[in-house]
Amino acid sequence: MATSVGKFINKLDSISEEECLHLGLTFSFPVEQTALASGTLLTWTKGFSATGAVGNDIVQLLQDAFDRKNVRVKCVALVNDVRPHPLLRIST
């Protein structure tokens, strides 16, 4: 994801070398959101998975990837569009 975002930004002529773009992340998996820009992944669903992601802050994982690839993006908001995720906490 960080690579794709970086390629897109490089195509924009209006972004200076010093600028950092702000990103809002819509995440469609169960997350315990702890702040505007942080949330812990509870579980993968829909057949997706990524090693080492469950139990970690998904915004921080993405930001770390941007930083490693020198992509000038700061993830400033997390939107979790999974409606039934509070029910997952009840059943565990």
PyMOL Python script that loads the backbone (N, CA, C, O; Angstrom):
from pymol import cmd

cmd.read_pdbstr("""\
ATOM      1  N   MET A   1       0.818  -1.183   0.000  1.00  0.00           N
ATOM      2  CA  MET A   1       0.000   0.000   0.000  1.00  0.00           C
ATOM      3  C   MET A   1       0.869   1.256   0.000  1.00  0.00           C
ATOM      4  O   MET A   1       0.593   2.209  -0.730  1.00  0.00           O
ATOM      5  N   ALA A   2       1.907   1.253   0.811  1.00  0.00           N
ATOM      6  CA  ALA A   2       2.787   2.424   0.888  1.00  0.00           C
ATOM      7  C   ALA A   2       3.465   2.684  -0.450  1.00  0.00           C
ATOM      8  O   ALA A   2       3.642   3.838  -0.840  1.00  0.00           O
ATOM      9  N   THR A   3       3.843   1.635  -1.148  1.00  0.00           N
ATOM     10  CA  THR A   3       4.474   1.785  -2.457  1.00  0.00           C
ATOM     11  C   THR A   3       3.511   2.418  -3.451  1.00  0.00           C
ATOM     12  O   THR A   3       3.896   3.315  -4.200  1.00  0.00           O
ATOM     13  N   SER A   4       2.271   1.964  -3.467  1.00  0.00           N
ATOM     14  CA  SER A   4       1.265   2.519  -4.387  1.00  0.00           C
ATOM     15  C   SER A   4       0.990   3.989  -4.091  1.00  0.00           C
ATOM     16  O   SER A   4       0.891   4.801  -5.011  1.00  0.00           O
ATOM     17  N   VAL A   5       0.869   4.329  -2.820  1.00  0.00           N
ATOM     18  CA  VAL A   5       0.638   5.724  -2.448  1.00  0.00           C
ATOM     19  C   VAL A   5       1.833   6.579  -2.866  1.00  0.00           C
ATOM     20  O   VAL A   5       1.663   7.686  -3.375  1.00  0.00           O
ATOM     21  N   GLY A   6       3.033   6.064  -2.650  1.00  0.00           N
ATOM     22  CA  GLY A   6       4.242   6.787  -3.048  1.00  0.00           C
ATOM     23  C   GLY A   6       4.300   7.043  -4.545  1.00  0.00           C
ATOM     24  O   GLY A   6       4.669   8.137  -4.973  1.00  0.00           O
ATOM     25  N   LYS A   7       3.941   6.046  -5.345  1.00  0.00           N
ATOM     26  CA  LYS A   7       3.925   6.218  -6.804  1.00  0.00           C
ATOM     27  C   LYS A   7       2.908   7.268  -7.215  1.00  0.00           C
ATOM     28  O   LYS A   7       3.179   8.083  -8.097  1.00  0.00           O
ATOM     29  N   PHE A   8       1.739   7.257  -6.584  1.00  0.00           N
ATOM     30  CA  PHE A   8       0.708   8.239  -6.884  1.00  0.00           C
ATOM     31  C   PHE A   8       1.198   9.654  -6.561  1.00  0.00           C
ATOM     32  O   PHE A   8       1.034  10.568  -7.369  1.00  0.00           O
ATOM     33  N   ILE A   9       1.789   9.831  -5.396  1.00  0.00           N
ATOM     34  CA  ILE A   9       2.268  11.149  -4.981  1.00  0.00           C
ATOM     35  C   ILE A   9       3.344  11.662  -5.925  1.00  0.00           C
ATOM     36  O   ILE A   9       3.386  12.854  -6.230  1.00  0.00           O
ATOM     37  N   ASN A  10       4.207  10.778  -6.386  1.00  0.00           N
ATOM     38  CA  ASN A  10       5.273  11.185  -7.305  1.00  0.00           C
ATOM     39  C   ASN A  10       4.732  11.704  -8.629  1.00  0.00           C
ATOM     40  O   ASN A  10       5.408  12.472  -9.313  1.00  0.00           O
ATOM     41  N   LYS A  11       3.527  11.298  -8.998  1.00  0.00           N
ATOM     42  CA  LYS A  11       2.912  11.763 -10.240  1.00  0.00           C
ATOM     43  C   LYS A  11       2.287  13.155 -10.098  1.00  0.00           C
ATOM     44  O   LYS A  11       1.996  13.811 -11.099  1.00  0.00           O
ATOM     45  N   LEU A  12       2.083  13.605  -8.858  1.00  0.00           N
ATOM     46  CA  LEU A  12       1.481  14.915  -8.624  1.00  0.00           C
ATOM     47  C   LEU A  12       2.534  16.000  -8.775  1.00  0.00           C
ATOM     48  O   LEU A  12       3.554  15.978  -8.085  1.00  0.00           O
ATOM     49  N   ASP A  13       2.299  16.932  -9.656  1.00  0.00           N
ATOM     50  CA  ASP A  13       3.267  18.010  -9.883  1.00  0.00           C
ATOM     51  C   ASP A  13       3.184  19.110  -8.833  1.00  0.00           C
ATOM     52  O   ASP A  13       4.139  19.866  -8.654  1.00  0.00           O
ATOM     53  N   SER A  14       2.062  19.208  -8.143  1.00  0.00           N
ATOM     54  CA  SER A  14       1.843  20.332  -7.228  1.00  0.00           C
ATOM     55  C   SER A  14       2.383  20.089  -5.819  1.00  0.00           C
ATOM     56  O   SER A  14       2.214  20.945  -4.951  1.00  0.00           O
ATOM     57  N   ILE A  15       3.022  18.958  -5.570  1.00  0.00           N
ATOM     58  CA  ILE A  15       3.543  18.634  -4.245  1.00  0.00           C
ATOM     59  C   ILE A  15       5.041  18.934  -4.203  1.00  0.00           C
ATOM     60  O   ILE A  15       5.808  18.392  -4.998  1.00  0.00           O
ATOM     61  N   SER A  16       5.450  19.790  -3.286  1.00  0.00           N
ATOM     62  CA  SER A  16       6.874  20.100  -3.167  1.00  0.00           C
ATOM     63  C   SER A  16       7.592  18.997  -2.390  1.00  0.00           C
ATOM     64  O   SER A  16       6.964  18.168  -1.731  1.00  0.00           O
ATOM     65  N   GLU A  17       8.902  19.008  -2.482  1.00  0.00           N
ATOM     66  CA  GLU A  17       9.727  18.006  -1.792  1.00  0.00           C
ATOM     67  C   GLU A  17       9.569  18.075  -0.272  1.00  0.00           C
ATOM     68  O   GLU A  17       9.732  17.066   0.415  1.00  0.00           O
ATOM     69  N   GLU A  18       9.253  19.265   0.257  1.00  0.00           N
ATOM     70  CA  GLU A  18       9.158  19.457   1.699  1.00  0.00           C
ATOM     71  C   GLU A  18       7.780  19.137   2.260  1.00  0.00           C
ATOM     72  O   GLU A  18       7.633  18.926   3.464  1.00  0.00           O
ATOM     73  N   GLU A  19       6.770  19.099   1.398  1.00  0.00           N
ATOM     74  CA  GLU A  19       5.399  18.888   1.868  1.00  0.00           C
ATOM     75  C   GLU A  19       5.153  17.461   2.345  1.00  0.00           C
ATOM     76  O   GLU A  19       5.751  16.501   1.858  1.00  0.00           O
ATOM     77  N   CYS A  20       4.257  17.363   3.307  1.00  0.00           N
ATOM     78  CA  CYS A  20       3.801  16.067   3.800  1.00  0.00           C
ATOM     79  C   CYS A  20       2.277  16.058   3.676  1.00  0.00           C
ATOM     80  O   CYS A  20       1.598  16.906   4.254  1.00  0.00           O
ATOM     81  N   LEU A  21       1.755  15.117   2.936  1.00  0.00           N
ATOM     82  CA  LEU A  21       0.306  15.029   2.763  1.00  0.00           C
ATOM     83  C   LEU A  21      -0.330  14.292   3.933  1.00  0.00           C
ATOM     84  O   LEU A  21       0.259  13.363   4.486  1.00  0.00           O
ATOM     85  N   HIS A  22      -1.530  14.709   4.305  1.00  0.00           N
ATOM     86  CA  HIS A  22      -2.281  14.046   5.369  1.00  0.00           C
ATOM     87  C   HIS A  22      -3.225  13.027   4.745  1.00  0.00           C
ATOM     88  O   HIS A  22      -3.856  13.291   3.722  1.00  0.00           O
ATOM     89  N   LEU A  23      -3.313  11.864   5.373  1.00  0.00           N
ATOM     90  CA  LEU A  23      -4.104  10.760   4.859  1.00  0.00           C
ATOM     91  C   LEU A  23      -5.114  10.314   5.901  1.00  0.00           C
ATOM     92  O   LEU A  23      -4.785  10.200   7.082  1.00  0.00           O
ATOM     93  N   GLY A  24      -6.336  10.062   5.470  1.00  0.00           N
ATOM     94  CA  GLY A  24      -7.344   9.415   6.299  1.00  0.00           C
ATOM     95  C   GLY A  24      -7.498   7.983   5.801  1.00  0.00           C
ATOM     96  O   GLY A  24      -7.687   7.763   4.604  1.00  0.00           O
ATOM     97  N   LEU A  25      -7.422   7.023   6.691  1.00  0.00           N
ATOM     98  CA  LEU A  25      -7.477   5.604   6.337  1.00  0.00           C
ATOM     99  C   LEU A  25      -8.833   5.022   6.700  1.00  0.00           C
ATOM    100  O   LEU A  25      -9.233   5.037   7.864  1.00  0.00           O
ATOM    101  N   THR A  26      -9.540   4.508   5.696  1.00  0.00           N
ATOM    102  CA  THR A  26     -10.755   3.746   5.955  1.00  0.00           C
ATOM    103  C   THR A  26     -10.353   2.282   6.008  1.00  0.00           C
ATOM    104  O   THR A  26      -9.774   1.757   5.058  1.00  0.00           O
ATOM    105  N   PHE A  27     -10.661   1.623   7.122  1.00  0.00           N
ATOM    106  CA  PHE A  27     -10.212   0.250   7.340  1.00  0.00           C
ATOM    107  C   PHE A  27     -11.424  -0.620   7.587  1.00  0.00           C
ATOM    108  O   PHE A  27     -12.210  -0.355   8.496  1.00  0.00           O
ATOM    109  N   SER A  28     -11.578  -1.651   6.787  1.00  0.00           N
ATOM    110  CA  SER A  28     -12.800  -2.471   6.800  1.00  0.00           C
ATOM    111  C   SER A  28     -12.630  -3.795   7.541  1.00  0.00           C
ATOM    112  O   SER A  28     -13.131  -4.831   7.103  1.00  0.00           O
ATOM    113  N   PHE A  29     -11.934  -3.751   8.645  1.00  0.00           N
ATOM    114  CA  PHE A  29     -11.728  -4.937   9.467  1.00  0.00           C
ATOM    115  C   PHE A  29     -11.948  -4.540  10.929  1.00  0.00           C
ATOM    116  O   PHE A  29     -11.817  -3.364  11.269  1.00  0.00           O
ATOM    117  N   PRO A  30     -12.274  -5.488  11.787  1.00  0.00           N
ATOM    118  CA  PRO A  30     -12.545  -5.163  13.193  1.00  0.00           C
ATOM    119  C   PRO A  30     -11.328  -4.573  13.903  1.00  0.00           C
ATOM    120  O   PRO A  30     -10.263  -5.187  13.979  1.00  0.00           O
ATOM    121  N   VAL A  31     -11.524  -3.366  14.416  1.00  0.00           N
ATOM    122  CA  VAL A  31     -10.459  -2.619  15.083  1.00  0.00           C
ATOM    123  C   VAL A  31     -11.005  -2.046  16.378  1.00  0.00           C
ATOM    124  O   VAL A  31     -12.146  -1.587  16.429  1.00  0.00           O
ATOM    125  N   GLU A  32     -10.203  -2.074  17.407  1.00  0.00           N
ATOM    126  CA  GLU A  32     -10.525  -1.340  18.630  1.00  0.00           C
ATOM    127  C   GLU A  32      -9.867   0.021  18.492  1.00  0.00           C
ATOM    128  O   GLU A  32      -8.660   0.160  18.695  1.00  0.00           O
ATOM    129  N   GLN A  33     -10.663   1.021  18.147  1.00  0.00           N
ATOM    130  CA  GLN A  33     -10.118   2.347  17.907  1.00  0.00           C
ATOM    131  C   GLN A  33      -9.871   3.033  19.239  1.00  0.00           C
ATOM    132  O   GLN A  33     -10.782   3.183  20.053  1.00  0.00           O
ATOM    133  N   THR A  34      -8.625   3.450  19.452  1.00  0.00           N
ATOM    134  CA  THR A  34      -8.222   4.035  20.723  1.00  0.00           C
ATOM    135  C   THR A  34      -8.031   5.540  20.659  1.00  0.00           C
ATOM    136  O   THR A  34      -7.957   6.199  21.696  1.00  0.00           O
ATOM    137  N   ALA A  35      -7.951   6.089  19.458  1.00  0.00           N
ATOM    138  CA  ALA A  35      -7.809   7.531  19.243  1.00  0.00           C
ATOM    139  C   ALA A  35      -8.182   7.832  17.799  1.00  0.00           C
ATOM    140  O   ALA A  35      -8.476   6.927  17.018  1.00  0.00           O
ATOM    141  N   LEU A  36      -8.166   9.102  17.460  1.00  0.00           N
ATOM    142  CA  LEU A  36      -8.531   9.492  16.102  1.00  0.00           C
ATOM    143  C   LEU A  36      -7.670   8.779  15.064  1.00  0.00           C
ATOM    144  O   LEU A  36      -8.165   8.372  14.013  1.00  0.00           O
ATOM    145  N   ALA A  37      -6.389   8.630  15.358  1.00  0.00           N
ATOM    146  CA  ALA A  37      -5.469   8.041  14.387  1.00  0.00           C
ATOM    147  C   ALA A  37      -4.756   6.811  14.939  1.00  0.00           C
ATOM    148  O   ALA A  37      -3.566   6.617  14.693  1.00  0.00           O
ATOM    149  N   SER A  38      -5.475   5.990  15.677  1.00  0.00           N
ATOM    150  CA  SER A  38      -4.870   4.731  16.115  1.00  0.00           C
ATOM    151  C   SER A  38      -5.954   3.714  16.435  1.00  0.00           C
ATOM    152  O   SER A  38      -7.041   4.055  16.901  1.00  0.00           O
ATOM    153  N   GLY A  39      -5.628   2.470  16.174  1.00  0.00           N
ATOM    154  CA  GLY A  39      -6.558   1.391  16.446  1.00  0.00           C
ATOM    155  C   GLY A  39      -5.873   0.045  16.334  1.00  0.00           C
ATOM    156  O   GLY A  39      -5.047  -0.178  15.449  1.00  0.00           O
ATOM    157  N   THR A  40      -6.226  -0.844  17.240  1.00  0.00           N
ATOM    158  CA  THR A  40      -5.630  -2.179  17.287  1.00  0.00           C
ATOM    159  C   THR A  40      -6.480  -3.150  16.482  1.00  0.00           C
ATOM    160  O   THR A  40      -7.685  -3.268  16.708  1.00  0.00           O
ATOM    161  N   LEU A  41      -5.853  -3.837  15.551  1.00  0.00           N
ATOM    162  CA  LEU A  41      -6.561  -4.832  14.752  1.00  0.00           C
ATOM    163  C   LEU A  41      -6.940  -6.013  15.633  1.00  0.00           C
ATOM    164  O   LEU A  41      -6.081  -6.625  16.268  1.00  0.00           O
ATOM    165  N   LEU A  42      -8.231  -6.329  15.668  1.00  0.00           N
ATOM    166  CA  LEU A  42      -8.727  -7.432  16.499  1.00  0.00           C
ATOM    167  C   LEU A  42      -8.611  -8.772  15.788  1.00  0.00           C
ATOM    168  O   LEU A  42      -8.207  -9.767  16.390  1.00  0.00           O
ATOM    169  N   THR A  43      -8.962  -8.800  14.518  1.00  0.00           N
ATOM    170  CA  THR A  43      -8.893 -10.038  13.743  1.00  0.00           C
ATOM    171  C   THR A  43      -9.006  -9.703  12.267  1.00  0.00           C
ATOM    172  O   THR A  43      -9.537  -8.656  11.897  1.00  0.00           O
ATOM    173  N   TRP A  44      -8.510 -10.587  11.436  1.00  0.00           N
ATOM    174  CA  TRP A  44      -8.724 -10.464   9.998  1.00  0.00           C
ATOM    175  C   TRP A  44     -10.029 -11.176   9.645  1.00  0.00           C
ATOM    176  O   TRP A  44     -10.398 -12.161  10.284  1.00  0.00           O
ATOM    177  N   THR A  45     -10.709 -10.681   8.643  1.00  0.00           N
ATOM    178  CA  THR A  45     -11.933 -11.301   8.136  1.00  0.00           C
ATOM    179  C   THR A  45     -11.877 -11.303   6.617  1.00  0.00           C
ATOM    180  O   THR A  45     -10.913 -10.813   6.029  1.00  0.00           O
ATOM    181  N   LYS A  46     -12.897 -11.846   5.985  1.00  0.00           N
ATOM    182  CA  LYS A  46     -13.059 -11.816   4.524  1.00  0.00           C
ATOM    183  C   LYS A  46     -11.938 -12.533   3.777  1.00  0.00           C
ATOM    184  O   LYS A  46     -11.713 -12.268   2.596  1.00  0.00           O
ATOM    185  N   GLY A  47     -11.241 -13.428   4.448  1.00  0.00           N
ATOM    186  CA  GLY A  47     -10.178 -14.189   3.796  1.00  0.00           C
ATOM    187  C   GLY A  47      -8.841 -13.470   3.708  1.00  0.00           C
ATOM    188  O   GLY A  47      -7.912 -13.991   3.091  1.00  0.00           O
ATOM    189  N   PHE A  48      -8.717 -12.293   4.304  1.00  0.00           N
ATOM    190  CA  PHE A  48      -7.466 -11.547   4.291  1.00  0.00           C
ATOM    191  C   PHE A  48      -6.631 -11.894   5.516  1.00  0.00           C
ATOM    192  O   PHE A  48      -7.160 -12.303   6.550  1.00  0.00           O
ATOM    193  N   SER A  49      -5.331 -11.726   5.384  1.00  0.00           N
ATOM    194  CA  SER A  49      -4.448 -11.843   6.539  1.00  0.00           C
ATOM    195  C   SER A  49      -3.093 -11.233   6.208  1.00  0.00           C
ATOM    196  O   SER A  49      -2.691 -11.152   5.048  1.00  0.00           O
ATOM    197  N   ALA A  50      -2.414 -10.813   7.240  1.00  0.00           N
ATOM    198  CA  ALA A  50      -1.043 -10.322   7.130  1.00  0.00           C
ATOM    199  C   ALA A  50      -0.353 -10.678   8.435  1.00  0.00           C
ATOM    200  O   ALA A  50      -0.833 -10.328   9.514  1.00  0.00           O
ATOM    201  N   THR A  51       0.735 -11.350   8.340  1.00  0.00           N
ATOM    202  CA  THR A  51       1.467 -11.807   9.513  1.00  0.00           C
ATOM    203  C   THR A  51       1.886 -10.626  10.387  1.00  0.00           C
ATOM    204  O   THR A  51       2.415  -9.630   9.892  1.00  0.00           O
ATOM    205  N   GLY A  52       1.646 -10.750  11.676  1.00  0.00           N
ATOM    206  CA  GLY A  52       2.100  -9.756  12.639  1.00  0.00           C
ATOM    207  C   GLY A  52       1.218  -8.534  12.782  1.00  0.00           C
ATOM    208  O   GLY A  52       1.582  -7.596  13.492  1.00  0.00           O
ATOM    209  N   ALA A  53       0.073  -8.516  12.130  1.00  0.00           N
ATOM    210  CA  ALA A  53      -0.788  -7.330  12.202  1.00  0.00           C
ATOM    211  C   ALA A  53      -1.786  -7.387  13.357  1.00  0.00           C
ATOM    212  O   ALA A  53      -2.027  -6.371  14.010  1.00  0.00           O
ATOM    213  N   VAL A  54      -2.372  -8.562  13.619  1.00  0.00           N
ATOM    214  CA  VAL A  54      -3.378  -8.686  14.675  1.00  0.00           C
ATOM    215  C   VAL A  54      -2.736  -8.319  16.021  1.00  0.00           C
ATOM    216  O   VAL A  54      -1.651  -8.786  16.366  1.00  0.00           O
ATOM    217  N   GLY A  55      -3.446  -7.471  16.758  1.00  0.00           N
ATOM    218  CA  GLY A  55      -2.948  -7.025  18.057  1.00  0.00           C
ATOM    219  C   GLY A  55      -2.078  -5.784  17.990  1.00  0.00           C
ATOM    220  O   GLY A  55      -1.612  -5.289  19.016  1.00  0.00           O
ATOM    221  N   ASN A  56      -1.860  -5.283  16.784  1.00  0.00           N
ATOM    222  CA  ASN A  56      -1.021  -4.092  16.610  1.00  0.00           C
ATOM    223  C   ASN A  56      -1.836  -2.923  16.072  1.00  0.00           C
ATOM    224  O   ASN A  56      -2.914  -3.105  15.507  1.00  0.00           O
ATOM    225  N   ASP A  57      -1.302  -1.728  16.257  1.00  0.00           N
ATOM    226  CA  ASP A  57      -1.931  -0.499  15.775  1.00  0.00           C
ATOM    227  C   ASP A  57      -1.744  -0.427  14.261  1.00  0.00           C
ATOM    228  O   ASP A  57      -0.621  -0.290  13.776  1.00  0.00           O
ATOM    229  N   ILE A  58      -2.843  -0.519  13.519  1.00  0.00           N
ATOM    230  CA  ILE A  58      -2.743  -0.574  12.066  1.00  0.00           C
ATOM    231  C   ILE A  58      -2.299   0.758  11.471  1.00  0.00           C
ATOM    232  O   ILE A  58      -1.656   0.774  10.421  1.00  0.00           O
ATOM    233  N   VAL A  59      -2.625   1.860  12.109  1.00  0.00           N
ATOM    234  CA  VAL A  59      -2.170   3.156  11.613  1.00  0.00           C
ATOM    235  C   VAL A  59      -0.653   3.247  11.761  1.00  0.00           C
ATOM    236  O   VAL A  59       0.033   3.716  10.852  1.00  0.00           O
ATOM    237  N   GLN A  60      -0.135   2.808  12.884  1.00  0.00           N
ATOM    238  CA  GLN A  60       1.314   2.850  13.100  1.00  0.00           C
ATOM    239  C   GLN A  60       2.038   1.923  12.129  1.00  0.00           C
ATOM    240  O   GLN A  60       3.106   2.265  11.621  1.00  0.00           O
ATOM    241  N   LEU A  61       1.458   0.746  11.867  1.00  0.00           N
ATOM    242  CA  LEU A  61       2.070  -0.157  10.887  1.00  0.00           C
ATOM    243  C   LEU A  61       2.154   0.493   9.508  1.00  0.00           C
ATOM    244  O   LEU A  61       3.173   0.386   8.826  1.00  0.00           O
ATOM    245  N   LEU A  62       1.078   1.166   9.103  1.00  0.00           N
ATOM    246  CA  LEU A  62       1.085   1.849   7.813  1.00  0.00           C
ATOM    247  C   LEU A  62       2.063   3.020   7.819  1.00  0.00           C
ATOM    248  O   LEU A  62       2.798   3.221   6.852  1.00  0.00           O
ATOM    249  N   GLN A  63       2.074   3.794   8.906  1.00  0.00           N
ATOM    250  CA  GLN A  63       2.999   4.929   8.989  1.00  0.00           C
ATOM    251  C   GLN A  63       4.446   4.449   8.940  1.00  0.00           C
ATOM    252  O   GLN A  63       5.286   5.076   8.294  1.00  0.00           O
ATOM    253  N   ASP A  64       4.738   3.354   9.611  1.00  0.00           N
ATOM    254  CA  ASP A  64       6.096   2.783   9.561  1.00  0.00           C
ATOM    255  C   ASP A  64       6.486   2.422   8.130  1.00  0.00           C
ATOM    256  O   ASP A  64       7.624   2.638   7.715  1.00  0.00           O
ATOM    257  N   ALA A  65       5.524   1.866   7.374  1.00  0.00           N
ATOM    258  CA  ALA A  65       5.793   1.513   5.972  1.00  0.00           C
ATOM    259  C   ALA A  65       6.047   2.766   5.139  1.00  0.00           C
ATOM    260  O   ALA A  65       6.958   2.780   4.312  1.00  0.00           O
ATOM    261  N   PHE A  66       5.250   3.825   5.346  1.00  0.00           N
ATOM    262  CA  PHE A  66       5.492   5.088   4.643  1.00  0.00           C
ATOM    263  C   PHE A  66       6.886   5.614   4.962  1.00  0.00           C
ATOM    264  O   PHE A  66       7.614   6.037   4.065  1.00  0.00           O
ATOM    265  N   ASP A  67       7.253   5.587   6.227  1.00  0.00           N
ATOM    266  CA  ASP A  67       8.549   6.114   6.657  1.00  0.00           C
ATOM    267  C   ASP A  67       9.705   5.302   6.067  1.00  0.00           C
ATOM    268  O   ASP A  67      10.694   5.876   5.613  1.00  0.00           O
ATOM    269  N   ARG A  68       9.587   3.983   6.070  1.00  0.00           N
ATOM    270  CA  ARG A  68      10.645   3.134   5.499  1.00  0.00           C
ATOM    271  C   ARG A  68      10.860   3.420   4.021  1.00  0.00           C
ATOM    272  O   ARG A  68      11.985   3.347   3.526  1.00  0.00           O
ATOM    273  N   LYS A  69       9.789   3.743   3.323  1.00  0.00           N
ATOM    274  CA  LYS A  69       9.857   3.978   1.878  1.00  0.00           C
ATOM    275  C   LYS A  69       9.999   5.459   1.532  1.00  0.00           C
ATOM    276  O   LYS A  69       9.933   5.838   0.363  1.00  0.00           O
ATOM    277  N   ASN A  70      10.197   6.300   2.565  1.00  0.00           N
ATOM    278  CA  ASN A  70      10.353   7.743   2.372  1.00  0.00           C
ATOM    279  C   ASN A  70       9.183   8.362   1.615  1.00  0.00           C
ATOM    280  O   ASN A  70       9.370   9.248   0.782  1.00  0.00           O
ATOM    281  N   VAL A  71       7.977   7.888   1.911  1.00  0.00           N
ATOM    282  CA  VAL A  71       6.760   8.452   1.337  1.00  0.00           C
ATOM    283  C   VAL A  71       6.297   9.562   2.267  1.00  0.00           C
ATOM    284  O   VAL A  71       6.070   9.327   3.454  1.00  0.00           O
ATOM    285  N   ARG A  72       6.159  10.758   1.738  1.00  0.00           N
ATOM    286  CA  ARG A  72       5.835  11.939   2.543  1.00  0.00           C
ATOM    287  C   ARG A  72       4.332  12.010   2.834  1.00  0.00           C
ATOM    288  O   ARG A  72       3.623  12.869   2.309  1.00  0.00           O
ATOM    289  N   VAL A  73       3.869  11.095   3.674  1.00  0.00           N
ATOM    290  CA  VAL A  73       2.459  11.012   4.054  1.00  0.00           C
ATOM    291  C   VAL A  73       2.384  10.791   5.561  1.00  0.00           C
ATOM    292  O   VAL A  73       3.164  10.031   6.135  1.00  0.00           O
ATOM    293  N   LYS A  74       1.434  11.467   6.183  1.00  0.00           N
ATOM    294  CA  LYS A  74       1.174  11.282   7.610  1.00  0.00           C
ATOM    295  C   LYS A  74      -0.277  10.836   7.745  1.00  0.00           C
ATOM    296  O   LYS A  74      -1.189  11.552   7.333  1.00  0.00           O
ATOM    297  N   CYS A  75      -0.492   9.663   8.316  1.00  0.00           N
ATOM    298  CA  CYS A  75      -1.840   9.158   8.534  1.00  0.00           C
ATOM    299  C   CYS A  75      -2.405   9.847   9.769  1.00  0.00           C
ATOM    300  O   CYS A  75      -1.926   9.637  10.884  1.00  0.00           O
ATOM    301  N   VAL A  76      -3.440  10.682   9.556  1.00  0.00           N
ATOM    302  CA  VAL A  76      -3.967  11.517  10.635  1.00  0.00           C
ATOM    303  C   VAL A  76      -5.343  11.093  11.134  1.00  0.00           C
ATOM    304  O   VAL A  76      -5.836  11.634  12.125  1.00  0.00           O
ATOM    305  N   ALA A  77      -5.970  10.130  10.457  1.00  0.00           N
ATOM    306  CA  ALA A  77      -7.305   9.701  10.887  1.00  0.00           C
ATOM    307  C   ALA A  77      -7.561   8.263  10.458  1.00  0.00           C
ATOM    308  O   ALA A  77      -7.134   7.822   9.391  1.00  0.00           O
ATOM    309  N   LEU A  78      -8.264   7.553  11.315  1.00  0.00           N
ATOM    310  CA  LEU A  78      -8.695   6.184  11.045  1.00  0.00           C
ATOM    311  C   LEU A  78     -10.214   6.143  11.096  1.00  0.00           C
ATOM    312  O   LEU A  78     -10.826   6.579  12.071  1.00  0.00           O
ATOM    313  N   VAL A  79     -10.811   5.618  10.043  1.00  0.00           N
ATOM    314  CA  VAL A  79     -12.254   5.417  10.008  1.00  0.00           C
ATOM    315  C   VAL A  79     -12.488   3.925   9.872  1.00  0.00           C
ATOM    316  O   VAL A  79     -12.068   3.308   8.893  1.00  0.00           O
ATOM    317  N   ASN A  80     -13.157   3.352  10.856  1.00  0.00           N
ATOM    318  CA  ASN A  80     -13.455   1.924  10.819  1.00  0.00           C
ATOM    319  C   ASN A  80     -14.894   1.766  10.361  1.00  0.00           C
ATOM    320  O   ASN A  80     -15.824   2.171  11.058  1.00  0.00           O
ATOM    321  N   ASP A  81     -15.074   1.177   9.184  1.00  0.00           N
ATOM    322  CA  ASP A  81     -16.431   1.049   8.649  1.00  0.00           C
ATOM    323  C   ASP A  81     -17.056  -0.321   8.914  1.00  0.00           C
ATOM    324  O   ASP A  81     -18.021  -0.700   8.250  1.00  0.00           O
ATOM    325  N   VAL A  82     -16.517  -1.057   9.869  1.00  0.00           N
ATOM    326  CA  VAL A  82     -17.092  -2.347  10.252  1.00  0.00           C
ATOM    327  C   VAL A  82     -18.104  -2.077  11.365  1.00  0.00           C
ATOM    328  O   VAL A  82     -17.720  -1.769  12.494  1.00  0.00           O
ATOM    329  N   ARG A  83     -19.356  -2.189  11.059  1.00  0.00           N
ATOM    330  CA  ARG A  83     -20.412  -1.850  12.019  1.00  0.00           C
ATOM    331  C   ARG A  83     -20.520  -2.839  13.191  1.00  0.00           C
ATOM    332  O   ARG A  83     -20.656  -2.399  14.332  1.00  0.00           O
ATOM    333  N   PRO A  84     -20.464  -4.139  12.953  1.00  0.00           N
ATOM    334  CA  PRO A  84     -20.726  -5.049  14.081  1.00  0.00           C
ATOM    335  C   PRO A  84     -19.524  -5.296  14.984  1.00  0.00           C
ATOM    336  O   PRO A  84     -19.595  -6.180  15.838  1.00  0.00           O
ATOM    337  N   HIS A  85     -18.429  -4.564  14.839  1.00  0.00           N
ATOM    338  CA  HIS A  85     -17.249  -4.901  15.623  1.00  0.00           C
ATOM    339  C   HIS A  85     -17.431  -4.834  17.133  1.00  0.00           C
ATOM    340  O   HIS A  85     -16.748  -5.596  17.818  1.00  0.00           O
ATOM    341  N   PRO A  86     -18.285  -3.997  17.718  1.00  0.00           N
ATOM    342  CA  PRO A  86     -18.478  -4.080  19.172  1.00  0.00           C
ATOM    343  C   PRO A  86     -19.041  -5.433  19.607  1.00  0.00           C
ATOM    344  O   PRO A  86     -18.766  -5.893  20.715  1.00  0.00           O
ATOM    345  N   LEU A  87     -19.820  -6.062  18.748  1.00  0.00           N
ATOM    346  CA  LEU A  87     -20.371  -7.365  19.080  1.00  0.00           C
ATOM    347  C   LEU A  87     -19.299  -8.442  19.160  1.00  0.00           C
ATOM    348  O   LEU A  87     -19.445  -9.412  19.904  1.00  0.00           O
ATOM    349  N   LEU A  88     -18.240  -8.280  18.408  1.00  0.00           N
ATOM    350  CA  LEU A  88     -17.140  -9.240  18.476  1.00  0.00           C
ATOM    351  C   LEU A  88     -16.529  -9.269  19.867  1.00  0.00           C
ATOM    352  O   LEU A  88     -16.142 -10.329  20.360  1.00  0.00           O
ATOM    353  N   ARG A  89     -16.443  -8.112  20.495  1.00  0.00           N
ATOM    354  CA  ARG A  89     -15.852  -8.032  21.835  1.00  0.00           C
ATOM    355  C   ARG A  89     -16.727  -8.733  22.860  1.00  0.00           C
ATOM    356  O   ARG A  89     -16.210  -9.280  23.834  1.00  0.00           O
ATOM    357  N   ILE A  90     -18.046  -8.729  22.665  1.00  0.00           N
ATOM    358  CA  ILE A  90     -18.970  -9.350  23.601  1.00  0.00           C
ATOM    359  C   ILE A  90     -18.818 -10.868  23.554  1.00  0.00           C
ATOM    360  O   ILE A  90     -18.881 -11.528  24.591  1.00  0.00           O
ATOM    361  N   SER A  91     -18.620 -11.425  22.366  1.00  0.00           N
ATOM    362  CA  SER A  91     -18.596 -12.877  22.218  1.00  0.00           C
ATOM    363  C   SER A  91     -17.255 -13.500  22.574  1.00  0.00           C
ATOM    364  O   SER A  91     -17.146 -14.726  22.608  1.00  0.00           O
ATOM    365  N   THR A  92     -16.217 -12.685  22.844  1.00  0.00           N
ATOM    366  CA  THR A  92     -14.906 -13.266  23.161  1.00  0.00           C
ATOM    367  C   THR A  92     -14.662 -13.347  24.637  1.00  0.00           C
ATOM    368  O   THR A  92     -13.605 -13.812  25.064  1.00  0.00           O
TER     369      THR A  92
END
""", "prot")
cmd.dss("prot")
cmd.show_as("cartoon", "prot")
cmd.util.cbc("prot")
cmd.orient("prot")
